[in-house]
Amino acid sequence: MIEKIYEIYRLIINNELILTFSSVIQTLGSFSIAAFGLYFIFQKIGYKIIALYTIHSDSLSITRISEIVLINKKNQPVVINSIEAIFDKKYRLELEKFHSPLILKPLESIHITTEPISNTYLEGEKYEIPYYDRNRIEIQIISVNKRIKCKLLNKKRKIFFPKKIKYISIKKISKIFNNIVYSDQIMFAIVYSYNSIEHTAFVHKNGIITGDWIFKYNMIPNNYLISEKTISYYIDSLKLGKSNFNFSVEELN
Protein backbone atom coordinates (compact mmCIF):
# COMPACT_ATOMS: atom_id res chain seq x y z
CA MET A 1 0.00 0.00 0.00
CA ILE A 2 2.85 2.38 0.98
CA GLU A 3 4.57 1.60 -2.33
CA LYS A 4 1.47 2.63 -4.36
CA ILE A 5 1.16 5.93 -2.47
CA TYR A 6 4.82 6.62 -3.13
CA GLU A 7 4.41 5.93 -6.85
CA ILE A 8 1.51 8.40 -7.14
CA TYR A 9 3.56 11.00 -5.24
CA ARG A 10 6.50 10.49 -7.60
CA LEU A 11 4.26 10.98 -10.67
CA ILE A 12 2.84 14.20 -9.26
CA ILE A 13 6.31 15.56 -8.48
CA ASN A 14 7.54 14.79 -12.01
CA ASN A 15 4.34 16.19 -13.66
CA GLU A 16 3.87 12.80 -15.33
CA LEU A 17 0.34 12.30 -13.98
CA ILE A 18 -0.72 15.72 -15.25
CA LEU A 19 0.67 14.92 -18.66
CA THR A 20 -1.29 11.66 -18.64
CA PHE A 21 -4.60 13.48 -17.98
CA SER A 22 -3.74 16.06 -20.64
CA SER A 23 -3.12 13.35 -23.20
CA VAL A 24 -6.47 11.75 -22.41
CA ILE A 25 -8.30 15.06 -22.84
CA GLN A 26 -6.54 15.71 -26.17
CA THR A 27 -7.44 12.24 -27.38
CA LEU A 28 -11.09 12.65 -26.42
CA GLY A 29 -11.15 16.02 -28.16
CA SER A 30 -9.81 14.48 -31.35
CA PHE A 31 -12.44 11.74 -31.24
CA SER A 32 -15.20 14.33 -30.73
CA ILE A 33 -14.07 16.38 -33.71
CA ALA A 34 -13.89 13.26 -35.86
CA ALA A 35 -17.35 12.15 -34.70
CA PHE A 36 -18.87 15.55 -35.54
CA GLY A 37 -17.14 15.49 -38.91
CA LEU A 38 -18.52 12.05 -39.73
CA TYR A 39 -21.99 13.17 -38.61
CA PHE A 40 -22.00 16.19 -40.94
CA ILE A 41 -20.66 14.10 -43.81
CA PHE A 42 -23.39 11.51 -43.18
CA GLN A 43 -25.99 14.31 -43.24
CA LYS A 44 -24.89 15.21 -46.79
CA ILE A 45 -24.95 11.65 -48.16
CA GLY A 46 -28.08 9.89 -49.39
CA TYR A 47 -31.70 10.61 -48.46
CA LYS A 48 -33.86 10.04 -45.42
CA ILE A 49 -37.42 11.26 -45.78
CA ILE A 50 -40.27 10.37 -43.45
CA ALA A 51 -43.79 10.35 -44.92
CA LEU A 52 -47.10 10.62 -43.13
CA TYR A 53 -50.39 10.48 -45.01
CA THR A 54 -54.12 10.84 -44.44
CA ILE A 55 -56.82 8.71 -46.07
CA HIS A 56 -60.02 10.56 -46.99
CA SER A 57 -63.41 9.40 -48.22
CA ASP A 58 -66.58 11.34 -48.99
CA SER A 59 -69.91 10.94 -50.76
CA LEU A 60 -68.75 12.52 -54.05
CA SER A 61 -65.29 11.12 -54.87
CA ILE A 62 -63.60 7.78 -54.15
CA THR A 63 -61.28 7.07 -51.24
CA ARG A 64 -57.80 8.50 -51.71
CA ILE A 65 -54.64 9.62 -49.96
CA SER A 66 -55.67 13.23 -49.50
CA GLU A 67 -52.79 14.73 -47.52
CA ILE A 68 -49.09 13.95 -47.30
CA VAL A 69 -46.46 15.37 -44.96
CA LEU A 70 -42.82 14.87 -45.97
CA ILE A 71 -40.05 15.39 -43.39
CA ASN A 72 -36.47 15.76 -44.60
CA LYS A 73 -34.08 14.25 -42.03
CA LYS A 74 -30.95 15.10 -44.02
CA ASN A 75 -29.04 18.35 -44.33
CA GLN A 76 -29.52 18.64 -48.10
CA PRO A 77 -32.48 19.78 -50.25
CA VAL A 78 -34.64 17.37 -52.27
CA VAL A 79 -36.22 18.25 -55.62
CA ILE A 80 -39.73 16.75 -55.94
CA ASN A 81 -41.24 16.38 -59.41
CA SER A 82 -44.08 14.09 -58.31
CA ILE A 83 -45.21 11.78 -55.51
CA GLU A 84 -46.33 8.18 -56.08
CA ALA A 85 -47.85 5.42 -53.98
CA ILE A 86 -46.66 1.86 -54.65
CA PHE A 87 -49.06 -0.98 -53.83
CA ASP A 88 -48.16 -4.65 -53.40
CA LYS A 89 -44.61 -3.94 -54.59
CA LYS A 90 -45.62 -3.54 -58.26
CA TYR A 91 -48.52 -1.12 -58.83
CA ARG A 92 -47.86 2.61 -58.96
CA LEU A 93 -50.36 5.45 -58.57
CA GLU A 94 -49.34 9.04 -59.16
CA LEU A 95 -50.69 10.95 -56.17
CA GLU A 96 -49.64 14.41 -57.30
CA LYS A 97 -47.49 15.83 -60.09
CA PHE A 98 -46.10 19.34 -59.87
CA HIS A 99 -45.79 21.66 -62.87
CA SER A 100 -42.94 23.41 -61.07
CA PRO A 101 -40.85 21.08 -58.88
CA LEU A 102 -41.20 21.43 -55.12
CA ILE A 103 -38.08 21.89 -53.04
CA LEU A 104 -38.01 20.08 -49.70
CA LYS A 105 -35.50 22.10 -47.70
CA PRO A 106 -32.89 20.50 -45.44
CA LEU A 107 -34.25 19.36 -42.06
CA GLU A 108 -37.69 20.84 -42.83
CA SER A 109 -41.11 19.50 -43.81
CA ILE A 110 -43.82 20.25 -46.37
CA HIS A 111 -47.55 19.52 -46.54
CA ILE A 112 -49.21 18.43 -49.81
CA THR A 113 -52.94 18.13 -50.55
CA THR A 114 -53.96 15.87 -53.45
CA GLU A 115 -56.82 16.36 -55.89
CA PRO A 116 -60.04 14.25 -55.65
CA ILE A 117 -60.41 11.19 -57.91
CA SER A 118 -63.49 9.75 -59.65
CA ASN A 119 -62.16 6.23 -60.34
CA THR A 120 -58.98 4.16 -60.60
CA TYR A 121 -58.30 1.54 -63.27
CA LEU A 122 -55.73 -1.23 -63.53
CA GLU A 123 -55.14 -2.71 -66.99
CA GLY A 124 -58.51 -1.43 -68.21
CA GLU A 125 -60.61 -2.59 -65.26
CA LYS A 126 -61.75 -0.75 -62.17
CA TYR A 127 -59.34 -1.29 -59.31
CA GLU A 128 -60.08 -0.79 -55.64
CA ILE A 129 -56.89 0.35 -53.96
CA PRO A 130 -56.05 -1.23 -50.56
CA TYR A 131 -55.50 2.07 -48.77
CA TYR A 132 -56.29 0.77 -45.30
CA ASP A 133 -53.62 -1.95 -45.30
CA ARG A 134 -50.57 0.19 -44.62
CA ASN A 135 -48.21 -2.76 -45.00
CA ARG A 136 -49.07 -2.86 -48.70
CA ILE A 137 -48.26 0.80 -49.35
CA GLU A 138 -44.98 2.57 -50.07
CA ILE A 139 -44.67 6.33 -50.67
CA GLN A 140 -42.01 7.33 -53.18
CA ILE A 141 -40.73 10.68 -54.41
CA ILE A 142 -39.80 11.12 -58.05
CA SER A 143 -36.79 13.43 -58.02
CA VAL A 144 -34.22 14.25 -60.70
CA ASN A 145 -33.73 10.93 -62.55
CA LYS A 146 -34.25 8.90 -59.39
CA ARG A 147 -36.82 7.43 -57.02
CA ILE A 148 -36.56 8.11 -53.32
CA LYS A 149 -38.36 5.72 -51.00
CA CYS A 150 -39.82 7.33 -47.92
CA LYS A 151 -39.95 5.82 -44.48
CA LEU A 152 -43.53 5.41 -43.27
CA LEU A 153 -44.28 5.85 -39.61
CA ASN A 154 -46.61 3.40 -37.84
CA LYS A 155 -45.74 0.69 -40.34
CA LYS A 156 -45.62 -2.69 -38.62
CA ARG A 157 -43.14 -4.42 -40.88
CA LYS A 158 -40.74 -3.60 -43.67
CA ILE A 159 -41.35 -4.64 -47.27
CA PHE A 160 -38.32 -5.45 -49.40
CA PHE A 161 -38.14 -3.63 -52.71
CA PRO A 162 -35.63 -4.73 -55.37
CA LYS A 163 -33.27 -2.01 -56.59
CA LYS A 164 -34.81 -2.06 -60.06
CA ILE A 165 -38.41 -2.94 -60.73
CA LYS A 166 -40.91 -2.06 -63.44
CA TYR A 167 -44.08 -0.82 -61.84
CA ILE A 168 -47.52 -1.28 -63.39
CA SER A 169 -49.39 2.02 -63.54
CA ILE A 170 -52.80 2.53 -61.97
CA LYS A 171 -54.80 5.02 -64.03
CA LYS A 172 -56.85 7.61 -62.24
CA ILE A 173 -59.87 9.38 -63.76
CA SER A 174 -61.46 12.60 -62.55
CA LYS A 175 -64.98 13.46 -63.74
CA ILE A 176 -65.79 17.10 -63.14
CA PHE A 177 -69.05 19.03 -63.10
CA ASN A 178 -69.02 22.73 -62.15
CA ASN A 179 -65.42 22.31 -60.95
CA ILE A 180 -66.45 19.50 -58.58
CA VAL A 181 -65.06 15.96 -58.90
CA TYR A 182 -67.63 13.16 -58.63
CA SER A 183 -67.51 9.36 -58.82
CA ASP A 184 -69.58 6.72 -60.65
CA GLN A 185 -71.86 6.56 -57.62
CA ILE A 186 -73.34 9.93 -58.62
CA MET A 187 -76.22 9.84 -61.13
CA PHE A 188 -77.54 13.41 -61.40
CA ALA A 189 -76.51 16.98 -60.68
CA ILE A 190 -78.90 19.61 -59.37
CA VAL A 191 -77.93 23.20 -60.14
CA TYR A 192 -80.15 25.61 -58.25
CA SER A 193 -80.39 29.24 -57.27
CA TYR A 194 -81.74 30.26 -53.89
CA ASN A 195 -81.95 33.93 -52.93
CA SER A 196 -79.82 34.73 -56.00
CA ILE A 197 -76.97 32.44 -54.86
CA GLU A 198 -76.10 29.49 -57.13
CA HIS A 199 -75.42 26.05 -55.67
CA THR A 200 -74.52 22.61 -57.05
CA ALA A 201 -75.77 19.40 -55.46
CA PHE A 202 -75.58 15.77 -56.56
CA VAL A 203 -77.89 12.77 -56.42
CA HIS A 204 -76.31 9.51 -55.32
CA LYS A 205 -77.41 6.12 -56.72
CA ASN A 206 -79.15 5.43 -53.43
CA GLY A 207 -81.18 8.65 -53.79
CA ILE A 208 -79.33 10.74 -51.23
CA ILE A 209 -78.75 14.36 -52.24
CA THR A 210 -75.21 15.39 -51.35
CA GLY A 211 -72.87 18.29 -51.99
CA ASP A 212 -74.09 21.87 -51.58
CA TRP A 213 -77.72 21.13 -50.64
CA ILE A 214 -79.18 23.47 -48.01
CA PHE A 215 -82.66 21.98 -47.56
CA LYS A 216 -83.75 19.41 -44.97
CA TYR A 217 -85.31 17.16 -47.67
CA ASN A 218 -82.22 15.32 -48.91
CA MET A 219 -83.55 12.08 -50.40
CA ILE A 220 -85.06 11.22 -53.80
CA PRO A 221 -87.34 8.14 -53.62
CA ASN A 222 -86.32 5.18 -55.80
CA ASN A 223 -89.39 5.45 -58.02
CA TYR A 224 -88.26 8.96 -59.06
CA LEU A 225 -84.62 8.00 -59.75
CA ILE A 226 -85.41 7.43 -63.42
CA SER A 227 -84.64 10.57 -65.37
CA GLU A 228 -84.13 14.30 -65.18
CA LYS A 229 -87.88 14.83 -65.62
CA THR A 230 -88.95 12.52 -62.79
CA ILE A 231 -86.44 14.06 -60.37
CA SER A 232 -87.52 17.57 -61.40
CA TYR A 233 -91.14 16.60 -60.83
CA TYR A 234 -90.35 15.33 -57.33
CA ILE A 235 -88.32 18.45 -56.37
CA ASP A 236 -91.16 20.67 -57.66
CA SER A 237 -93.57 18.79 -55.40
CA LEU A 238 -91.50 19.73 -52.34
CA LYS A 239 -92.31 23.45 -52.81
CA LEU A 240 -88.81 24.54 -51.80
CA GLY A 241 -88.23 28.23 -51.38
CA LYS A 242 -91.24 29.19 -53.50
CA SER A 243 -90.32 32.07 -55.84
CA ASN A 244 -86.74 32.30 -54.49
CA PHE A 245 -85.86 28.82 -55.74
CA ASN A 246 -84.96 27.93 -59.34
CA PHE A 247 -83.27 24.72 -60.41
CA SER A 248 -82.32 22.36 -63.23
CA VAL A 249 -81.38 18.66 -63.18
CA GLU A 250 -78.69 17.13 -65.38
CA GLU A 251 -77.92 13.46 -65.82
CA LEU A 252 -74.25 12.57 -65.41
CA ASN A 253 -72.23 9.87 -67.16
Stockholm file with secondary structure:
# STOCKHOLM 1.0

chainA/1-253         MIEKIYEIYRLIINNELILTFSSVIQTLGSFSIAAFGLYFIFQKIGYKIIALYTIHSDSLSITRISEIVLINKKNQPVVINSIEAIFDKKYRLELEKFHSPLILKPLESIHITTEPISNTYLEGEKYEIPYYDRNRIEIQIISVNKRIKCKLLNKKRKIFFPKKIKYISIKKISKIFNNIVYSDQIMFAIVYSYNSIEHTAFVHKNGIITGDWIFKYNMIPNNYLISEKTISYYIDSLKLGKSNFNFSVEELN
#=GR chainA/1-253 SS CHHHHHHHHHHHHTTHHHHHHHHHHHHHHHHHHHHHHHHHHHHTSSCCEEEEEEEECCSSSCCEEEEEEEEECSSSCEEEEEEEEEETTTEEEEEEEEEEEEEECTTCEEEEECCCCSEEEETTEECCCCTTCGGGEEEEEECSSSEEECEETTCSSCCCCCSSCCCEECEEECEEETTEEECTTEEEEEEEEETTEEEEEEEETTSBEEESCCSSCCBCCGGGTTCHHHHHHHHHHTTCSGGGEEEEEEECC
#=GC SS_cons         CHHHHHHHHHHHHTTHHHHHHHHHHHHHHHHHHHHHHHHHHHHTSSCCEEEEEEEECCSSSCCEEEEEEEEECSSSCEEEEEEEEEETTTEEEEEEEEEEEEEECTTCEEEEECCCCSEEEETTEECCCCTTCGGGEEEEEECSSSEEECEETTCSSCCCCCSSCCCEECEEECEEETTEEECTTEEEEEEEEETTEEEEEEEETTSBEEESCCSSCCBCCGGGTTCHHHHHHHHHHTTCSGGGEEEEEEECC
//
